[in-house]
Amino acid sequence: MNRYGLKEKIELRINHATHHIEVDVRDTLLDALRDQLGLTGTKRGCDMGECGACTVLMDGKPINSCMLLAVDVMGRNIMTIEGLAQDELHPIQQAFVENGAVQCGFCTPGMILTAKAFLDHCSNPTDDDVRQAISGNLCRCTGYRKIVEAILDAASRLRRGKRHV
């Protein structure tokens, strides 16, 4: 036990790899990702689950990593933005770059992972579908137009069979 709380050794499956770490039982998944594993693509925003900056995929679904304790995600498959690209950028990442949807970049990892989960289930979305899908992710730079265009472009790329991970 440390002066703040109990420590626990846990096993996490992050980006197709197993990690053994020791965390304070009060540490969130966000804390473990950033502080223990050095996966800083997942951003700390509001710490209240409102902004989407900390979005990761858990078993393929977008979740706010600031709202879950690290000890509660053992046995689940977690994907961060670092795990999305393999040998080359994922089509969603490439579409964000080519459509100018990356401005300050703070919201980008959460937006991309939310888009991935959405496009995994909706291959031919409308503009309104995309706006609804990303409604839990806040961006203060772009006004969303370029983000929506990038996600629609990514959907087209994925329909054409360009690498779907």
N, C-alpha and C positions, 0 to 999 in steps of 0.2 A: 504494500500500500504506500502511495506517496502522500504528500500533505494535502493534496486536493481530492483524492479519491482512489478507487481501486483500479489496478492495472489488470489487463487481461490479454493473453496471447490469443490472436485470432488468425484465421486463414481466409484470405480474400482472393477471389478470382477476378482479376482485372485485366482487360484487354487480352484474353486468352492465355494468361499466365497466372500461376498461383503464387501468392505472396504471404509470408508469415511475418506478422508484425505484432508489437505490443502496443496497446492503446489504453488510455484512460477510458473507463467504461462510459464516460460522458462525452467522448469525442464523437463528432459527427462523421459521416462518410466523407464529407468535404474536408474535414480536418485530416483524416487519414490519407486521403489522396494527395493533398497538397504538402502536408508536413512530414508524413512518414514515407510516402512513395515518390515525392518530387514530381507529381503529375499536376503541374501548375496551369495547364490549359483550362481546367475547371476553375471558374472564377468565383470569388467571394463577393457577393453583392449585398443584398439586404439582410441576409441571415434570418429571413422570415418566410421564405418560400414564395415570395411575391414577384421577383424580377426574372427568374429563369437563368441567371448567369451561371448558376452552379449545376445546371442540368447535365445529367449523365443518363445512359441507358441501363436499366436493370431488367434483365431477361427480355430485352428488346423494347421496353417501354420507358418513356422519358420520366424521370423523377428529379426532384430537387434534393441534391445531396446534402444540403444544409439542414434538412428536416429529418434525416434518418441517422440513427446511431450506427457507428461502424460495426459494433457487435451484433447488430440486428440484420446485417446483410450477408453473413456467412452462408455459403452454399448457393448464393445467387451469382449470376454472371453479370458483371459490370463492364460497360464500355465507356471510356472517356474519349475525348477528341483525339488523344494521342494514339488510340487503338483503331481509329477509323481508316486511315490511309495505310496501305500496305507498301507495295513497291512504288506506287504513284499516288497522287491525290485521288481521293474518292470522287466520283462524278459530282456529288453535291458540293464538295470543297472546290472543285475546279469551276463549277458554275458560279459559286460565290465570288471567286477571284475574277473571272471573266466578265461578270455582270456588275462589278463595282459595288458589291453588297458588303464589302469589308471596309469599314471606315476606321473607327478607333480600335475595333477588334474585340472589345470587352464582351459584347453579347454574342459574338460570332460562334464560339464553341457550343454554347447552349442552343442557339438557333439551328446550327447544322445538325446537332444530334436530335433535336425535336423534329426537324425536317426529315431526317433519316427514318425515324420511327413512323412518321406520317406516311412517307412515300413507300415504305414497306407494305402498307395496307391500302394505299390509294394511288394507283399508278397514273391516273389521268385526271388530276384535280383541276378545279376551276380557281380563279383568282380568289373568290370568296372562301372556298375550301381551305386554301393556303392561309388566308388571313385568320380564319377560325383556328386552324391547327397551331399557329404560332402565337395565339393571343395571350398565352402565359409567359411569353418572353418579351421583355422590354428592351427597346433600343432608343437611345437618346440622340443618335446622329443622323440616321438615314431617312426617317419618315416612312420606312418600311417598303416603299415602292421597289427599290432595287433588291431587297431581300425577297419579296414576293416574286419578282421577275427571275431571280436566281433559282428559286425553288421550282418554279414552272419549267425553267430551262433544264434543271436537274431531272425532273420527271420525264421530260422528253429524251434526255440522254439515256436514262435508265430503261425507258421503253424500247429504245433502239439497241439495247443489249450491251451498253458500255458498263462493264464491271459493276456488279451488284453484290456488296459484301454484307 
